Amino acid sequence: MDPMVRICEEAGGLGVAVAHSGTTHAVLPDTTAPDCSTRLVTAAQRSQEPAGM
């Protein structure tokens, strides 16, 4: 969970949603931010990196 929280913070997300099983995580984007698209790309790229990077 910690890596996903860091990704969310780096991408300017509003928070992290976690499935009840804990196997699925998602960054909640701030869709009102003028650079929302860039932030989403950042989050997507970072989520593809191995944990702890």
Secondary structure by P-SEA (a helix, b strand, c coil): caaaaaaaaaacccbbbbcccccbbbbbccccccaaaaaaaaaaaaaaccccc
